[in-house]
């Protein structure tokens, strides 16, 4: 009979940098995580290939159950999180925050003084994740309308608020992990 530690290890997804061959699985995961905006399969393939150092996948039982795409914003000391997806079978494990911690502790993001992302007002899951992350790292969270419904989306998409979280020094982040 398995003990509690063995069961927990079996339910702990393995985090890694994506590879190009993950593109289709990432695309399917995003498609299955409504209400996330779907990108083209090609866009996810490019993210997994060209931006692998600032993206992460989580695997459990051979399946990709988590994904975060991100990049360093050119000419800024900011890491931008584009999309967070967690499969229903991996929810409740704190995977979103774990993947964020993995990314902000990588060498490729060590110059980031802030983490930025955009969230619509009605996306309670994303607000919860990023508030929890800010609290976990001891960062301040602020937001302001950024891509607006009428000016940027021609009325077809709700306003995206730019969320900015201050990040502590790298050593403090590693201790928070």
C-alpha positions in Angstrom: 0.0 0.0 0.0 1.3 3.4 -1.0 2.1 5.9 1.8 1.0 9.6 1.7 4.4 10.8 0.5 4.4 8.4 -2.5 0.9 9.5 -3.5 1.9 13.1 -3.3 5.0 12.5 -5.4 2.8 10.7 -8.0 0.5 13.8 -8.1 3.4 16.3 -8.4 3.8 17.4 -12.0 7.4 17.6 -13.3 8.3 21.1 -14.6 10.6 21.6 -17.6 11.3 23.9 -20.6 9.1 23.1 -23.6 10.4 21.7 -26.8 9.0 22.2 -30.3 7.4 18.7 -30.2 5.2 20.0 -27.3 3.4 22.5 -29.5 0.4 20.4 -30.4 -0.1 19.2 -26.8 0.2 22.8 -25.5 -2.4 24.0 -28.1 -4.8 21.2 -27.0 -4.4 22.1 -23.3 -5.2 25.8 -24.0 -8.2 24.8 -26.1 -9.4 22.7 -23.2 -8.9 25.5 -20.7 -11.8 27.8 -21.4 -12.1 30.8 -21.3 -8.4 31.2 -22.4 -7.9 32.8 -25.8 -6.8 30.2 -28.3 -3.7 30.9 -30.4 -2.9 29.1 -33.6 -1.1 25.8 -33.2 1.8 27.4 -35.0 2.0 30.2 -32.4 2.2 27.7 -29.6 4.9 25.8 -31.6 6.9 29.0 -32.0 6.5 29.8 -28.3 7.7 26.3 -27.3 10.7 26.5 -29.7 11.8 30.1 -29.8 10.7 31.2 -26.3 11.4 28.0 -24.4 13.7 29.7 -21.9 10.8 31.9 -20.6 8.1 29.3 -20.9 7.3 26.2 -18.8 5.3 23.0 -19.2 4.2 20.7 -16.4 3.9 17.0 -17.0 2.0 14.4 -15.1 1.6 10.8 -16.1 3.1 11.6 -19.5 0.6 14.3 -20.3 1.2 18.1 -20.4 -1.1 19.4 -17.6 0.3 22.9 -17.3 1.7 25.7 -19.4 2.9 29.2 -19.0 4.1 31.3 -21.9 6.1 34.4 -21.3 9.0 36.6 -22.4 11.2 39.4 -21.3 9.8 42.7 -22.5 12.3 44.4 -24.8 14.1 47.4 -23.3 12.3 46.9 -19.9 13.3 45.1 -16.7 10.0 43.2 -16.9 8.9 39.6 -17.4 5.6 39.3 -19.2 3.3 36.3 -18.7 1.2 35.8 -21.8 -0.8 32.8 -20.8 -1.3 30.3 -17.9 -3.1 27.0 -18.5 -3.7 24.3 -16.0 -5.6 21.1 -16.9 -8.6 20.3 -14.8 -6.9 17.1 -13.7 -4.0 19.2 -12.2 -6.1 21.9 -10.5 -5.9 22.3 -6.8 -2.2 21.4 -6.6 -0.9 25.0 -6.6 0.6 24.4 -10.1 0.0 27.9 -11.5 2.0 29.5 -8.7 4.7 26.7 -8.8 5.2 27.3 -12.5 5.4 31.1 -12.0 8.1 30.6 -9.3 10.0 28.3 -11.6 10.0 31.0 -14.3 11.0 34.0 -12.1 13.9 32.0 -10.7 15.4 31.1 -14.0 18.6 32.8 -15.2 16.8 34.1 -18.2 14.5 36.3 -16.1 17.0 37.3 -13.4 17.0 40.9 -14.6 13.2 41.3 -14.2 12.2 43.8 -11.5 8.5 43.3 -12.3 6.2 40.6 -13.6 3.5 41.8 -15.9 0.4 40.2 -17.3 -2.9 41.3 -18.7 -6.2 40.1 -17.2 -9.9 40.9 -18.0 -11.9 42.0 -15.0 -14.1 38.9 -15.0 -11.2 36.3 -14.9 -11.4 35.5 -11.2 -9.0 32.5 -11.5 -6.3 34.7 -13.0 -6.8 37.5 -10.4 -6.6 34.9 -7.7 -3.4 33.3 -9.0 -1.6 36.6 -9.5 -2.7 38.0 -6.1 -1.6 34.8 -4.4 1.7 34.9 -6.3 2.3 38.6 -5.3 1.6 37.8 -1.7 3.9 34.7 -1.8 6.9 36.7 -3.1 6.1 39.8 -1.0 5.5 42.0 -4.1 3.1 44.8 -4.6 0.4 44.3 -7.2 -1.1 47.2 -9.2 -3.3 47.3 -12.3 -4.6 49.7 -14.9 -6.6 49.3 -18.2 -4.1 48.6 -21.0 -5.7 47.1 -24.1 -9.2 48.6 -24.1 -12.4 47.0 -25.5 -13.1 49.8 -28.0 -9.6 51.2 -28.9 -7.8 47.9 -29.3 -10.4 45.1 -29.7 -13.1 47.0 -31.7 -15.6 45.9 -29.1 -15.0 42.2 -29.7 -13.0 41.5 -26.4 -13.2 42.9 -22.9 -10.6 45.4 -21.7 -7.3 43.7 -20.6 -5.8 45.3 -17.4 -2.1 45.4 -17.2 -1.2 43.8 -13.8 2.3 44.7 -12.5 3.9 42.8 -9.6 7.1 44.1 -8.1 9.6 41.3 -7.7 12.1 41.1 -4.8 15.8 40.5 -5.3 16.7 37.2 -6.9 17.9 35.7 -3.6 14.6 36.5 -1.9 12.7 34.9 -4.8 14.7 31.7 -4.4 13.9 31.6 -0.7 10.2 32.1 -1.4 10.2 29.1 -3.9 
